[in-house]
Amino acid sequence: MIDFHLSWPGMHHRKTREQTSTGKVYYTTKQWLTKKAECHIREVVKERLAP
């Protein structure tokens, strides 16, 4: 279970649509990276993989 008060920095929550194996639809909350965090991660990867 996710503790919403202690989420990681650079994360935000999105409501997503899920479906059970029997076909019932329900909505749940998941954590996603923010765009700023994604950009930072890409920059770090590029720096480390640069020749």
Number of C-alpha atoms within 10 A of each C-alpha: 3 9 6 11 6 7 12 11 9 14 16 15 14 11 10 11 10 12 10 8 6 6 8 8 10 10 10 10 14 12 16 14 14 13 12 10 14 13 12 12 12 11 12 11 11 11 10 9 8 7 5
